[in-house]
Amino acid sequence: MKILEAKNYHEMSSIAASMIIEKVRFKPDANLGLATGGTPIGLYQELIRDYRSNGTSYEKVCTYNLDEYVGIDSEDTNSYRYFMEENLFAYINVPESHIHIPDGTAEDLEAECNRYDLELSREKGIDIQILGIGSNGHIGFNEPGTSFSSHTHIIELAEITRKANARFFQRLEDVPTHAITMGIASILKAKQIILLVSGLDKAEVMKQLLTTDEVNEQLPASALKNHHNVTILADEEALSLIK
Ligand code: F6R
C-alpha cells in the first residue's frame, strides 16, 4: 500500500481528482468505482470544476457505486443515487445509461445483489475504485466481520455507522438498518484503489490499519493489504496518531 499524505481535506480532494482526471484523459472509457458519504464530496467538486474549465469528458465513462440503503427509493433525497446526482452526475456529461447503483428497493434483494455482480463482471473491471472508510474500518458497507470473499450482499449496518450517517437524516430512527453493498472480493477486483481519509475522526482507525501488518475480517479495510495497487490518500489529521 502506498501512503500519500495531504496537508488537508482540500489537498486530498485535489490530488484524488488529478488521479481520476489523468485516468479519464488517458482512457476515456474508464470504469470508475465511486463512493458516497462526506469524504469524496471535495473530490467530486474538483471533477466538476475541471469539467467546466477543461472539458474532461465522461461521455464514455461508466460509473459503479459501492452501495445503497435498503428501502430508500432513488428519488428520495437520502438515497445514494440522489446523492450522486446532487454531488456529481448532474454537473458532468456522464450518460444516464452508464450509471450503475444497486437498487435498495428491489422486491427481491438477493436477485438484485446477483444482478449487480453480473453487471460488474460483464465489464472489463473497474479501473479506479474510490473508497472512504468508516471509523470501525468498514469499506463500502462491509462492516467488521464481513467475509473477505464476499460479493454484493445485504448487510445490517453497525450502530456506529447509523449514528455517523444520522447527520444526513432528520433523526437517527430514519437511518436505514440495512444496505446493499459491493463485497470485499468485488472491491478487490478493481485495478487500482484509492482510499480517501480525512479528519481526526478517522485517526484511530488509520492507526489500527497502518501500525500492524495484520489482515483481519474484524478490520475490513485491512483486506486492502492483499491488493497490489492501493493508495491511501489521507490528510494530516487522519494520520496524526501515527507519527
Ligand atoms: C459510502 C461508503 C462508506 C463511506 C464511509 C465513510 O459509499 O461506502 O464506506 O465511505 O462510511 O463515510 P464518510 O466519508 O461520510 O466519513
Residues whose N, C-alpha, C, O or C-beta is under 5 A from the ligand:
A	BS01	F6R	A35 T36 G37 G38 T39 P40 L66 D67 L131 G132 I133 G134 H138 I139 G140 F141
